[in-house]
Amino acid sequence: MFKTILIPLDGSKLAEAALPAAVAIAKNAHAEGKLVLMRVAPDLWLDDAVTPDQLEEFQAKVWHDCQKYLDEVAGDLRKDDLDVVTWVASGDRADQILAVAQTAHAHLIAMATHGRSGLPRLMLGSVADKVVHRATMPVLLIHPDGITGAEA
């Protein structure tokens, strides 16, 4: 049984396509089902015109925005009496997803794929592919059918 389910989100509707399946699995686990929503904060690149004090301020705002987004999604899920926790991380997305999965003792990682194939996937890499090949627990990949990049 999948008692703890990690759902990596990036703020897009594409990533949120994994939520319905994860919610259904958590509800099937009854009172034991817990959802862990996570977001990896985007990297900020140091610009010559940005002072270290400004960088710290920008990073704090990015983290705040990530947490605010997760809190909104979690609030909607809690209305259905689901046990939801949130987690913001920074660094390599695949590495952080795997680290949070271990730390949160996740039984399952449920994530959406962005549906890239061919050259775009080779050029950009695939977080989902890295997670699938390195995870020590099952990974459920959801293809966001019907969601276009314009809505992301």
N, C-alpha and C positions, 0 to 999 in steps of 0.2 A: 504494500500500500504506500502511496506517495503522500506522506504526512506534511512535508515541508517542500514547497515548490518555489523555486527562484524564477522570477520573470525580469529579465533585463529590458529596460526601456530606454529610449533615446529622445523622447519628447515628440515622436512622430506617430501619426495614425498607423503607419506601417508596423511599427514595433508593438503598438497596442493590439494588433490583430491576434496576439498570443493570449490576451486576457480571457476571452470567453472559454477557451479550452482549459486553461489553468483553473479558472473559477469552477467549472464543471467537475474537474478532478478533485479540487479541494472540498467541494460540497459533498462529493461521494465519500470522502474520508470522514464525513460528519464533523463532530466536535474537534477532531484531531487535525483537520486540515488548516495549514497556515500558509499564507502567501508572503513571500519576501520580494518586494519591488525594489529594484536597484537601478541606478543611473550612474554611468561613468561621466564625470564632468569633462567637458571639452578642454583640450590643452590650449593654453594661452602662450603665444610666442612673444618673447621679449623684443620689442621694437626699440630702436635707438632713441626715439623720442619719449619712451615711457620710463619713468623712474622706478626704482624698486618699490617705493611707497605706493605708486599708482598700480603697479602689478599686483601687489598684495590686495589693494582695494578691488581691483577687477576680479581677482580670483575669488575673493569673498562674495562678490555679487553673483558670480557664476554658480558657486556652491549654493548660495541662498536660492537662486532661481531653480536649480535642480531639485532642492529639497521641497520648495513650494510646489513644483509640478508633481512630485511623488506624493506629497500630502493631499493634493487635490484628487489624484487617482485613488489613493488609499481611502480617502473619505467617502468616495462613491461606492467603493467595494464594502466598506464597513457598514453601510446602510443595509446590506444583505446579511448582516451578522457574521461576516467573515473576519478571521483573525489575520490582520495585515500589519507587517512591519516594513520600514523603508530603510534604504541604505544608499548613501552617496559615496563614490570612490573616485580616485583619479589614477591615471596611468594608462597602460595598454588595455584596450577594452576586453579582449579575450582573456588576458591574464587576470584582470580584475573580476570578471564574471566567474572564473574558475576559483579564485581566492575567496570570494564571497560565498560561493556554493559550499566550499569546504568549511568556512567559518560558521555559516548559518546551519550546517548539517543538513543541507538540502538533499532530498531524495530524488528530485527531478528538476531539470532546468527546462523551462518552456519559453521558447523564443521564436520570434518571427524572422523569416529570411526576407531579404529585400528583393529576392527573385532575380538577381543578376546572374548572368552566365556568360560564357565565352570571354572575350577580351576585357570587358569591364571588370569581371571578377578577377581575372589574372592581374590586371593593373592595380586594382584597389585592394585585393585580398578579400578574404571572407571571414568575418568574426565568427559567424555560425560554423563554418568549416573547421576553424581552429578549435572552437569549443567542443564540437562533436568528436574530434580526433583526440582530444586531451582530457576530456571529462572522465571522472571515475564513477559517475552516476548516469542514469539514462538522460537523454536530451530529446525533447519533443520539439521538432521544427514545424512551424506553421507557415504556410505560404499565404500571404495576404491577398487572396483572390478578391477581385472587384475593387481593390484600392489602388488608385493610380498615384504616380509620383507627384502629381499636382496637388494632391490632398495631404501629402506627407508633411 
